[in-house]
C-alpha cells in the first residue's frame, strides 16, 4: 500500500526542494543586483521618462471601470461568436438557442453600460 504513494511522496519532495532552491536563488540574486546598482536615479519612480505628476494612489473615475466592463462584454461576444458561427451547422437548434441566451445576457450588460453613460464621450 505504501508503495503506491511513494511516487507522489518523491514528487512532492522534489517539488518542494526545487521551489525552495529557486526562491533562495531569486532572493540572493535580487540582493546582489540592488547592491551593484547604487545609482539613485535608476531607482526613482517615473512615468514614461518623466517624474510622477501626482500621487499614484489617486482615485480613478468610475467611467474608467464602465469602459473596462464594456470592453469585456464585447471581447467575450467576439470570442464566442467565431467558434459558434463555424460550428453552427453541426450544433443545430440547440446551439442557436444557447447563443441567443448568451447574446441576450450580453445585451443586458450593454444596456446597463448605456444607461450608466459609458458611451457618452466628454
N, C-alpha and C positions, 0 to 999 in steps of 0.2 A: 504493500500500500504506500509506503514511504517512497518507493522508487518512482511512483507516478508523479509525485510532487517535486522530485529532485531537479528536473529541468527548469521548473518555474522558480525554485529557490536560487538556482545558479543564475538565471536570467535577472532576477531582482537584485542579486548581489552585484553582478557586473554592471547593471544599470545604475545602481546607487554609487558604486565606486567611480564610474565614468562621469556621472553628474557632479560628484564632489570634486573630482580632478579638474573638470572644466571650470567650475566655479572658482576654485583656488587659482587656476592659471589666469582667469579673467581678472580677478582681484589683484594678483601680483603684477600683471602687465599694465593694468589701469593705474596702479600706484607709480610704477616706473615711468609711465607716459606723462603723468602730471608733474613729476619731478624734473623731467627733461624739458618740458615746455614751461619755462618760468616767465615768459612774456605775458604781462598783464593784459595787453591789448588783444591777445588771442583768446583770452577767457572772458571777455566782456560780451554782454548780450547785444545783439543788433538785429535790425530788420532790413534785409536786402542791402546791407552795407552801411546803413545809417543807424544812428543812435535811436533807441526806442522813443516814440513820440509821446506815449502815455503809459500808464500802469498796465501791466499785462493781465491784471485781474479785472479789467473793466467789463461791464455787462454788455452783452450783445442785445441788439434789438430783436424782439420776438419775430419780426418779419424774416430774419435770417433763418430761424428754425422752420418757419412755414415754407420758405422756398426749399429748404432741405427735404421736408416731407413731400413737397410737390415733385422734386427730383426722384425720390424713392418710388412714388406712385407711378410715374411714367417709366422709370427704369424697370420696375417689376412687370409692367404691362408689356413692354417690348421684349423683355427676356422670356416671357411665357407665350407670347403670341407667335413667335417664329417657329418653335417646335410644334406648337398646336396646328399651325397652318400647314406644315409639312405632312403631319400625320393625320389630317382631318379625314381623309378617305378611309383610313383603317379604323378610327375610333368611332365614327358614325354619330348617331343622335346623342349618345351618352356624352361624348366629348363636346358636342355643341352645347348641351345643357350645362355641363360643368364649366365651360368657358363663359357662358352667359352669366352664370352666378359669379364667377371670378371678376368679370368685367363690371358687373353691377356693383360689387363691393368697391372696386377702384373708382367707379363713377361717384359713389357716395363720398369717397375721400376727396375727389376732385371738387365736388360741390362744397364740401367743408372748407377747402382751401379758398374757393371763390368767395364764399360768404365771409371768411376771415380777412379778405383783402390781400391775399398773397399775390394776386395777379395785377394789382394796381402798382404801377411804377411811378415813383415820385421823382 
